[in-house]
Amino acid sequence: MSYSIDFRRKVIFTMEEEGLSIRETAKQFRIGSASVSRWINQIEPKASTTRQRKIDKSELIKDVE
């Protein structure tokens, strides 16, 4: 599960406004400090990778039939 972009922005905004450290921010929001650290550099989540099939789907259907 990934956190929403709105939540990520709220976390970073709060950290900056209140002058909190990464650890203090993570503790306040009950999330990992690595997440806060990552969000400082990149607020948008990375796109998930799609796994390629070894066999074309239509070929697989033919084979099963």
N, C-alpha and C positions, 0 to 999 in steps of 0.2 A: 504494500500500500504506500502510495506517496501522498505527501501533504499538498493541500491546495496552494495555488500561487498566492491567493489572498492571505492565507495563514503565514506563508513564508515572508511576505511583505510586512505583515504585522510584527512578526518576530524581529526582523531586521530594523524596522522603524523604531520599535520599543527599545532595542539595544542602543541605537544611536541617540534617541531622545533622552534616555535615562542614564546614558554613559556607562552601561553595563559591560562587563567582560563577556566573552563567549561562554565561559562556564556558568556565570551568573544568569545569563539569558537562557541557556539550556535548562538550568535548574528551575527557573521561573515558569517556563512553558512545559516542563517535564518531557524534554526531547534530548536526543544525543548532542553533545557538543560538536561532534564531527558534522552533523547536519547543519548546524548554525554556521560553522566554518565554511562549508561548501556553498551555502546560500549567499554568503558575502560575495563570493566570486561569481556565482552563477545562480540566479534566482529561478530560472526556468528549468524544469526537469529535463533530463536528457531523453531523447526519443528511444523507445525500446526497440531492440533489434528483432527482426522477424526471422524466423528460422526457415531456411529453404528446404523444400521436400526433395528427397533423392529421386523420387519418381513423379512424373507429371500426374496430376490428379486424374485427368481423363484416362491416361494409360493405366493407372491403378484400378479404376472402375472397370475397364475392359478386362484386366487380368482377373479380377474377382468374379466377373460374370462367367 
